[in-house]
């Protein structure tokens, strides 16, 4: 285990490159170049697939970040796989042979979100269904069950509005950008390189959404409040991505 003083701020993709999930150390030029290249390529795919499927690019990027931190190798406690966190059964149903292949997984994710939007009636409820499953969201809309707190946090962080707001809305609600007054490509690369520095909705997030991340095997050690609208995520960058067995996350 790396001591706290050696932990570096979250450097996404450090677990993804160099084959074995080796840490991205400061000053490793080739590793840095590959990380930047991966981030740029991933952000281009996100932007292209969003445009192809009629999704706002920032919405799609925020959702994918919330799912996996842009880590294509991660496996959730429930078994969701890859950058878009498809469950094996869902991947098979959709013809996704390899959920760890980034371009293919993102293409299927964007298509699925478009279908969920059509089924649920809004992007916010599509996000809820992506996280909790369409049947659970449909039951919640009918008053038959509660929506998990994790899903409520998930929708709020991605869109800036609560699931209740989306359910009651009669027209599309404005969505959060990744960052104010910044081109998508730049904002997306910064999101990939520095983790959770995107603009967050006002108000205090419930802890439930972070509990899943803290034990999800991504190596996250701490989640600290900074100034309003930001939090800092500290990660053990020398720990490879792994399957965690301590918690469950509905999909």
C-alpha positions as CSV (number, residue, x, y, z in Angstrom):
1,X,0.0,0.0,0.0
2,X,1.4,3.4,-0.9
3,X,1.7,5.8,2.0
4,X,-0.6,8.8,2.0
5,X,2.3,11.2,1.5
6,X,3.2,9.5,-1.8
7,X,-0.3,9.6,-3.1
8,X,-0.7,11.8,-6.1
9,X,-3.9,13.6,-7.2
10,X,-6.2,11.5,-9.3
11,X,-4.5,10.9,-12.7
12,X,-7.1,9.1,-14.7
13,X,-5.9,6.5,-17.1
14,X,-2.7,5.8,-15.1
15,X,-4.2,2.4,-14.4
16,X,-5.1,1.8,-18.0
17,X,-1.8,2.1,-19.8
18,X,1.5,0.2,-19.9
19,X,-0.2,-3.1,-19.9
20,X,-0.1,-4.0,-16.2
21,X,-1.8,-1.0,-14.8
22,X,1.6,0.5,-13.7
23,X,1.4,3.9,-12.0
24,X,1.9,7.0,-14.0
25,X,4.9,8.7,-12.3
26,X,5.6,12.4,-12.6
27,X,8.2,12.9,-15.3
28,X,7.6,9.7,-17.2
29,X,7.5,11.3,-20.6
30,X,6.3,8.4,-22.7
31,X,3.7,7.4,-20.2
32,X,2.4,11.0,-20.0
33,X,2.2,11.2,-23.8
34,X,0.2,7.9,-24.0
35,X,-2.1,9.1,-21.2
36,X,-2.8,12.4,-23.0
37,X,-3.2,10.5,-26.3
38,X,-5.7,8.1,-24.7
39,X,-7.6,11.0,-23.0
40,X,-7.8,12.9,-26.3
41,X,-8.9,9.9,-28.2
42,X,-11.6,8.9,-25.7
43,X,-12.9,12.5,-25.6
44,X,-13.2,12.5,-29.4
45,X,-15.1,9.2,-29.3
46,X,-17.4,10.6,-26.7
47,X,-18.0,13.7,-28.7
48,X,-18.5,11.8,-32.0
49,X,-20.9,9.2,-30.5
50,X,-22.9,11.9,-28.7
51,X,-23.3,13.8,-32.0
52,X,-24.2,10.6,-33.8
53,X,-26.9,9.7,-31.3
54,X,-28.3,13.2,-30.6
55,X,-26.9,13.4,-27.1
56,X,-25.3,16.5,-25.5
57,X,-21.5,15.7,-25.4
58,X,-21.1,17.1,-21.8
59,X,-23.9,15.0,-20.6
60,X,-22.4,11.9,-22.1
61,X,-18.9,12.7,-20.8
62,X,-20.1,13.4,-17.3
63,X,-22.1,10.1,-17.3
64,X,-19.2,8.0,-18.5
65,X,-16.9,9.7,-15.9
66,X,-19.3,8.9,-13.2
67,X,-19.6,5.3,-14.3
68,X,-15.9,4.5,-14.6
69,X,-13.6,7.5,-14.2
70,X,-12.8,6.8,-17.9
71,X,-11.1,3.6,-16.8
72,X,-11.7,0.9,-19.6
73,X,-10.5,-2.0,-17.4
74,X,-12.6,-1.4,-14.3
75,X,-15.1,-4.1,-13.0
76,X,-17.7,-2.9,-10.5
77,X,-18.7,-4.9,-7.4
78,X,-21.8,-6.1,-9.3
79,X,-19.8,-7.1,-12.3
80,X,-20.4,-4.2,-14.6
81,X,-17.5,-4.0,-17.0
82,X,-15.4,-1.4,-18.8
83,X,-15.6,2.3,-19.5
84,X,-19.3,2.3,-20.0
85,X,-20.0,-0.2,-17.2
86,X,-22.2,-2.7,-19.0
87,X,-23.4,-5.7,-17.1
88,X,-22.5,-8.9,-19.0
89,X,-26.1,-9.8,-19.6
90,X,-26.9,-6.3,-21.0
91,X,-23.8,-6.4,-23.1
92,X,-24.8,-9.8,-24.6
93,X,-28.4,-8.6,-25.2
94,X,-27.0,-5.6,-27.1
95,X,-24.4,-7.5,-29.1
96,X,-21.5,-5.9,-27.3
97,X,-18.8,-8.6,-27.5
98,X,-16.1,-6.8,-25.6
99,X,-17.2,-4.2,-23.1
100,X,-13.5,-3.4,-22.5
101,X,-13.0,-2.1,-26.0
102,X,-13.5,1.6,-25.6
103,X,-14.8,2.7,-29.0
104,X,-17.3,-0.1,-29.2
105,X,-18.4,0.3,-25.6
106,X,-19.0,4.0,-26.0
107,X,-20.9,3.5,-29.2
108,X,-23.2,1.0,-27.5
109,X,-23.5,3.3,-24.5
110,X,-24.6,6.3,-26.5
111,X,-27.1,4.1,-28.5
112,X,-28.5,2.7,-25.2
113,X,-28.9,6.2,-23.7
114,X,-30.8,7.3,-26.8
115,X,-33.1,4.4,-26.4
116,X,-33.6,5.1,-22.7
117,X,-34.3,8.7,-23.4
118,X,-37.0,7.7,-25.8
119,X,-38.5,5.2,-23.3
120,X,-38.2,7.4,-20.2
121,X,-39.0,10.7,-21.7
122,X,-35.9,12.7,-20.8
123,X,-32.1,12.7,-20.5
124,X,-32.3,12.8,-16.7
125,X,-34.5,9.8,-16.4
126,X,-32.4,8.0,-19.1
127,X,-29.4,8.6,-16.8
128,X,-31.4,7.2,-13.9
129,X,-32.3,4.1,-15.9
130,X,-28.7,3.6,-17.0
131,X,-27.7,3.5,-13.3
132,X,-30.6,1.7,-11.7
133,X,-32.2,-0.1,-14.6
134,X,-35.3,0.9,-16.6
135,X,-37.7,-1.3,-14.7
136,X,-36.7,0.2,-11.4
137,X,-37.1,3.7,-12.7
138,X,-40.5,2.8,-14.2
139,X,-41.6,1.4,-10.9
140,X,-40.5,4.6,-9.1
141,X,-42.4,6.8,-11.6
142,X,-45.5,4.7,-10.8
143,X,-45.0,5.1,-7.1
144,X,-44.4,1.4,-6.6
145,X,-40.8,1.7,-5.2
146,X,-38.2,4.2,-4.1
147,X,-35.3,5.3,-6.3
148,X,-32.0,4.4,-4.7
149,X,-30.1,7.3,-3.1
150,X,-27.1,6.4,-5.2
151,X,-29.2,6.9,-8.4
152,X,-30.5,10.2,-7.1
153,X,-27.0,11.5,-6.5
154,X,-25.9,10.1,-9.9
155,X,-28.7,12.0,-11.8
156,X,-28.1,15.2,-9.8
157,X,-24.3,15.2,-10.4
158,X,-24.6,14.4,-14.1
159,X,-27.4,16.8,-15.0
160,X,-27.7,19.4,-12.2
161,X,-31.3,18.4,-11.5
162,X,-32.9,15.9,-9.3
163,X,-34.7,12.8,-10.7
164,X,-37.9,14.3,-9.2
165,X,-37.3,17.5,-11.3
166,X,-36.9,15.4,-14.4
167,X,-40.0,13.4,-13.7
168,X,-42.1,16.5,-13.2
169,X,-40.6,18.5,-16.1
170,X,-42.8,19.3,-19.1
171,X,-39.8,20.4,-21.2
172,X,-36.1,19.7,-21.4
173,X,-34.1,21.1,-18.5
174,X,-30.8,22.9,-19.0
175,X,-27.8,20.6,-18.5
176,X,-24.5,21.2,-16.7
177,X,-21.4,21.7,-18.8
178,X,-18.2,20.0,-17.8
179,X,-16.7,23.4,-17.1
180,X,-18.0,26.9,-17.7
181,X,-16.7,28.8,-20.8
182,X,-14.5,26.0,-22.0
183,X,-14.6,24.1,-25.2
184,X,-15.8,20.5,-24.8
185,X,-12.5,18.9,-26.0
186,X,-10.5,20.9,-23.5
187,X,-12.9,20.4,-20.6
188,X,-13.1,16.7,-21.3
189,X,-9.4,16.3,-21.4
190,X,-9.1,18.1,-18.1
191,X,-11.8,15.8,-16.6
192,X,-9.9,12.8,-17.8
193,X,-6.5,14.1,-16.5
194,X,-7.6,15.5,-13.1
195,X,-10.7,13.5,-12.2
196,X,-13.7,15.1,-10.6
197,X,-13.0,18.8,-11.2
198,X,-16.1,19.4,-13.3
199,X,-18.7,21.8,-12.2
200,X,-21.1,20.3,-9.7
201,X,-24.6,21.3,-8.9
202,X,-25.2,23.5,-5.9
203,X,-26.0,21.8,-2.6
204,X,-24.5,19.0,-0.6
205,X,-24.3,15.6,-2.2
206,X,-25.5,12.7,-0.1
207,X,-22.6,10.3,0.7
208,X,-24.3,7.2,-0.8
209,X,-23.1,7.8,-4.3
210,X,-19.5,8.1,-3.1
211,X,-19.7,5.0,-0.9
212,X,-19.9,2.9,-4.0
213,X,-16.8,4.6,-5.5
214,X,-14.8,4.4,-2.3
215,X,-15.1,0.6,-2.3
216,X,-15.3,0.0,-6.0
217,X,-11.7,-1.1,-6.4
218,X,-10.6,2.0,-8.2
219,X,-8.0,2.8,-5.6
220,X,-9.7,5.9,-4.2
221,X,-8.4,6.7,-0.8
222,X,-10.1,10.0,0.1
223,X,-12.9,12.3,-1.1
224,X,-12.4,15.8,0.4
225,X,-14.4,18.9,0.1
226,X,-12.6,21.9,-1.4
227,X,-14.3,25.1,-2.2
228,X,-17.9,25.2,-3.2
229,X,-18.6,23.3,-6.4
230,X,-15.5,21.2,-6.3
231,X,-14.2,18.1,-4.5
232,X,-10.8,16.5,-4.5
233,X,-10.3,12.8,-5.1
234,X,-7.1,11.2,-3.9
235,X,-6.1,7.9,-5.4
236,X,-3.3,5.4,-4.9
237,X,-1.9,5.6,-8.4
238,X,0.3,2.5,-8.0
239,X,-2.7,0.2,-7.2
240,X,-3.9,-1.7,-10.3
241,X,-7.6,-1.8,-11.2
242,X,-9.2,-4.7,-9.4
243,X,-12.5,-6.3,-8.7
244,X,-13.9,-5.2,-5.3
245,X,-16.1,-7.6,-3.4
246,X,-17.4,-5.6,-0.6
247,X,-20.4,-3.8,-2.0
248,X,-23.1,-3.8,-4.6
249,X,-24.3,-1.2,-7.1
250,X,-27.5,-1.6,-8.9
251,X,-27.3,-1.7,-12.7
